[in-house]
């Protein structure tokens, strides 16, 4: 009887078996990706330092950060912070 219940549970709840846990989940942020024209509220799953999934569905992670109200735009560079050191201006 237990075997039958187990086999039935495999068919009734397959998402539970396939659920992936990411190293980091950025939950509920505004994801902007100019390459794909995506501009929507999404959840981002990161594994091994790389984006593994972008989803409208909730994701599970070892560490989860609430990104509501924030923009998640991987690959963007803030020019106000990078490449500004060591610049010498000369007036001629």
C-alpha atoms as one frame of an Amber mdcrd trajectory, in Angstrom:
protein
   0.000   0.000   0.000   2.870   2.411   0.791   4.407   1.735  -2.605   1.142
   2.593  -4.350   0.842   5.836  -2.370   4.435   6.760  -3.237   3.929   6.079
  -6.957   0.724   8.134  -6.976   2.499  11.018  -5.219   5.119  11.044  -7.999
   2.387  11.735 -10.535   0.401  14.170  -8.413   3.304  16.341  -7.202   6.052
  16.305  -9.883   7.075  19.960  -9.324   8.229  19.087  -5.818  10.709  16.597
  -7.235  12.072  19.015  -9.845  12.343  22.091  -7.631  15.831  23.509  -7.938
  17.448  25.387  -5.121  19.712  28.234  -6.211  22.697  29.671  -4.349  21.055
  33.106  -4.393  17.587  34.356  -5.304  16.862  38.023  -5.992  13.126  38.121
  -5.362  10.622  40.560  -6.811  12.958  43.076  -8.432  12.393  45.011 -11.648
  14.559  43.088 -14.116  15.765  45.098 -17.100  17.547  43.394 -19.993  17.922
  45.567 -23.115  19.060  42.603 -25.229  15.751  40.759 -24.811  13.630  43.889
 -24.175  12.597  42.487 -20.787  11.369  45.073 -18.305   9.238  43.337 -15.685
   9.033  42.226 -12.074  10.831  38.878 -11.901  12.775  36.549  -9.618  16.392
  35.782 -10.507  18.083  32.514  -9.521  21.896  32.528  -9.351  24.034  29.373
  -9.190  27.833  29.330  -9.203  27.975  33.100  -9.664  25.957  32.988 -12.911
  22.316  33.669 -13.637  20.613  30.292 -13.959  16.983  31.372 -14.288  14.743
  34.415 -14.552  11.167  33.611 -13.640   7.822  35.173 -12.794   7.249  32.171
 -10.494   8.756  32.075  -6.978  12.226  30.505  -6.750  13.917  28.799  -3.811
  17.464  29.602  -2.751  19.984  29.026   0.007  20.085  32.805   0.335  17.239
  35.081  -0.706  17.352  38.861  -1.069  14.216  40.966  -1.307  14.690  43.181
  -4.383  11.226  44.802  -4.347  11.498  48.431  -5.386  14.981  47.871  -6.831
  16.225  47.493 -10.408  18.069  44.271 -11.223  20.163  44.883 -14.331  23.042
  42.414 -14.582  26.021  43.605 -16.566  25.321  47.318 -16.266  28.271  49.430
 -15.183  27.835  52.482 -12.991  30.269  54.939 -14.558  30.118  57.113 -11.470
  31.882  54.365  -9.517  34.159  52.555 -11.979  37.062  53.865 -14.006  37.198
  57.228 -12.252  40.280  56.653 -10.137  43.641  57.940 -11.269  42.216  60.339
 -13.855  44.389  63.422 -14.326  42.921  66.430 -16.072  45.172  68.934 -17.797
  44.168  72.430 -18.701  45.841  73.760 -21.825
